[in-house]
């Protein structure tokens, strides 16, 4: 691969990586917040602190590095999430907790601000540029101790107070709404208990995909053949298709294409078929060793008496 091709490949990879990162941060959401934590989840130091839960709503891993968490609209760069911590990656559809304890020296997930339960709190998540607001929420001051303010479901637009009953409990680091049954699977069991319908649908999708691939390859192949014939006619200065057909213009055998491919391969990779004409002969020395001597054998030579 020459330098131009390597450069193009590197640029494309960088564009894909940066594009995926820019698209990924948009899927981050503030999912749940607790202002006053007295008997809820503990941090890695065994302390009950206010916490902020971030949710990745996409189906790709997203890294929070260089993003900002803040509770001040006038200071979007209040807490910068470190770059070097591998734990800042959020797996698809998963959560990450940050402790609002004003003790950033305790680790990556301890921010340099806290939350005051006596009044409403605004919390914002900014992108790495410190300008683009990814998500924000205002938590009302009426939230009681050990109660949280979160989305009704992960990523949903409706916010509710969590912890009021057994069906609406606080969920730090996990799904805001736990689904104990799958309605789609239950519907399949009810209407297609033997799985015949699912089998027919699956096989139909597979065969449909194969048919579409066949048509696509055939269409592309016909276009390429027409273009090659047109270029061959231009090279030979022929404009009449009948004349070109009679002279078999643009219709080459497989051997011709193989020869062309081999020539291109040798030209691009600088392959040559010139052997060195200098013959070098090295003398091999056989050093004496008792192990290869015939006088040292395992059996004694018999003597007639």
Secondary structure, DSSP 8 states (H G I E B T S, - for coil): --HHHHHHHHHHHHHHHHHHHHHHHTTEEEEEEES--SSS---TTS---EEEEEEE-SSS-EE-TT-EEES-TT-TTSEE--SS-GGGEE-TT-EEEEEEBS-GGG-TTB-S-B--TTS-EEEEEE-TTSSSEEEEEEE-TT--TT-EEEESSTT-S-EEEE-SBTTB---TTS-SS---S-HHHHHHHHH-TT-HHHHHHHHHHHHHHHHHHHHHHHHHHHHHHHHHHHHHHHHHT---HHHHHHTTTT---HHHHHHHHHHHHHHHTT-------------------GGG-TTS-SS------
